[in-house]
Amino acid sequence: MQKHISILIPRGHTSLVNVVGSHQIFNQVNSFLKDQGKSPAFKVELVGIDKMATQTNGLFSVNPHKHIDEITETDLIIIPAIHDDPEVAFSNNREFIPWLQTQYERGAEIASFCIAAFFLASSGLLDGKQCSTHWIHAADFRKMFPKVDLVDDKIMTEDDRIYTSGGAYSYLNLLLYLVEKYVGREMAVLTSKTFMIDIDKASQSPFIMFRGQKDHEDVVVKKVQEFIEKNFNDKISVDQLSGKFALSRRSLERRFKKATTNTITEYIQRVKVEAAKRSLETSRDNVSEVMYGVGYSDEKSFRNTFRKITGISPLQYRNKYNRDRISV
């Protein structure tokens, strides 16, 4: 049975890449099936709340096939990334919300790409569910939507008929996942090879750049963060920090966790690993030299921590991002 796919065309600055890419891939699958003498799997339509939506500061315009009122039943709704401020995006597109809620109640699945998770979360449909978004916006998302289980290391999530993808072009991995779910592995592999998309990618951890979490008002915690960042290549303990900043260990740990969402130990690890990543990207040092340079003396501990945070080993990371790609 053919699945009806509704690609939303929001008002505001929308990712046309998400729109065009989704339309192209699902229709290409239909072409593959036609070549095999089979019926098309998808009917793909652009759906909006306006007859024409101007995009990217007026450079482009998109004409939806149908208004949301004309779509009484659909199988999959795709929400492309909306690059406006989340409150502006919601205000401009609030007319979508009751339609989304109704379609979901009727059994439709919903997929949001990148920062479209903000808009979807505003509907309440993500409450209590896992969700991914662009790692850059993870801290803001957690503050705005504490009821949503954000897993910012994942390329994509699936939870109770709702799918989300991580940052930018990771939406392609979610599209492949949906193709496999609806049409099968063989078609997903064919689509992967045709569009040269790396199939089965599950984590955006290798792409995350840790920038600290200083969007808070706790002055003491900010000083602790700055101390860690300036002295990451030394051995730093929580007791040392509590003594230096005249706070009990328990009080410091509580305040630090509240302000940054990380424990002190996690923060130290992330700062060290971020420094190691930069070294692996730009230097000719081998993994052991990088390890010592960021203050680790136990190779197993360093490798385990690095893999936990990035999803890959230090050597794999260097081979991925260092131009020289020298081996140890």
Secondary structure as UniProt FT lines:
FT   STRAND          3..9
FT   HELIX           16..35
FT   TURN            36..37
FT   STRAND          42..48
FT   STRAND          53..55
FT   TURN            56..59
FT   STRAND          60..62
FT   STRAND          66..67
FT   HELIX           68..70
FT   STRAND          76..79
FT   HELIX           86..93
FT   TURN            94..95
FT   HELIX           96..105
FT   TURN            106..107
FT   STRAND          109..112
FT   TURN            114..115
FT   HELIX           116..122
FT   TURN            123..128
FT   STRAND          130..131
FT   HELIX           135..137
FT   HELIX           138..144
FT   TURN            146..147
FT   STRAND          149..150
FT   TURN            152..153
FT   STRAND          156..159
FT   TURN            160..161
FT   STRAND          162..165
FT   HELIX           168..170
FT   HELIX           171..183
FT   HELIX           185..195
FT   TURN            199..200
FT   HELIX           205..207
FT   HELIX           219..230
FT   TURN            232..233
FT   HELIX           238..244
FT   TURN            245..246
FT   HELIX           249..260
FT   HELIX           264..282
FT   HELIX           287..293
FT   TURN            294..295
FT   HELIX           299..310
FT   HELIX           314..321
//
